[in-house]
Amino acid sequence: MKNHGFGKLVTFLNQLEQERISYTLAHHRDETIMVNVAVAGERWEVEFFEDGSVEVERFVSNGEINGEEVFSELFAMYSEPENHSAKHTQNAKFTTTT
């Protein structure tokens, strides 16, 4: 069986360049190369596998624009649990009662 993974990747990259669509390459899983494509309102993660298969995941914006006030939501939802307990313990040390 002939391997077409590299050929598909090169063809895709050539088309992105021809259409002047910006991309970056990444390697997060064994036997894959990921192409990250960011266009207005969308981000695409396209993974090319050594066996020739391709996986595409699209992230589509709902169009809502936020300010820096959403940083607290980001950190509350995705910080490591140990960071939360360490901060709580550290803040408790400075709490005084009168």
SVG drawing of the C-alpha trace seen along z (x, -y; Angstrom):
<svg xmlns="http://www.w3.org/2000/svg" viewBox="-22 -45 28 47">
<polyline fill="none" stroke="black" stroke-width="0.4" points="0.0,0.0 1.4,-3.4 1.8,-6.1 0.1,-9.4 0.4,-11.3 3.3,-13.5 1.9,-14.2 -1.4,-15.3 0.4,-17.6 2.5,-19.2 -0.5,-19.7 -2.5,-21.3 0.5,-23.6 0.9,-24.6 -2.7,-25.5 -2.7,-27.5 0.3,-29.5 -1.3,-29.9 -4.4,-31.4 -2.2,-33.4 -3.7,-31.9 -1.4,-32.0 -0.6,-28.9 1.8,-27.4 3.0,-23.8 3.1,-21.8 3.8,-18.3 1.7,-17.2 1.0,-13.5 3.2,-10.7 3.1,-10.1 1.3,-13.4 2.0,-16.9 -0.6,-19.6 -1.3,-22.6 -2.9,-25.4 -4.9,-27.8 -6.4,-31.0 -8.9,-32.9 -11.5,-35.6 -13.7,-34.0 -12.3,-30.5 -9.3,-28.4 -8.7,-25.1 -6.5,-22.3 -5.7,-19.9 -3.6,-16.8 -1.9,-14.7 -1.1,-11.2 1.8,-9.1 -0.7,-6.5 -2.3,-9.1 -5.4,-9.9 -6.4,-13.4 -8.3,-14.9 -9.8,-18.4 -11.2,-20.2 -12.8,-23.6 -13.3,-26.2 -15.8,-28.8 -16.3,-32.1 -19.8,-33.3 -18.8,-36.8 -18.8,-38.0 -15.9,-40.3 -14.8,-40.6 -12.4,-42.8 -9.8,-41.8 -12.5,-41.2 -12.8,-37.7 -9.3,-36.8 -10.7,-35.9 -13.0,-33.4 -10.1,-31.8 -7.9,-31.4 -10.9,-30.2 -11.8,-27.5 -8.4,-26.3 -5.8,-26.9 -4.2,-23.8 -6.1,-22.8 -3.0,-23.0 -2.6,-26.7 -6.0,-27.4 -5.3,-25.7 -1.9,-27.4 -3.4,-30.8 -6.1,-30.1 -3.6,-29.0 -1.3,-32.0 -4.2,-34.4 -5.4,-32.9 -2.0,-33.6 -2.6,-37.3 -6.1,-37.4 -6.4,-39.0 -9.3,-39.1 -10.0,-42.0"/>
</svg>
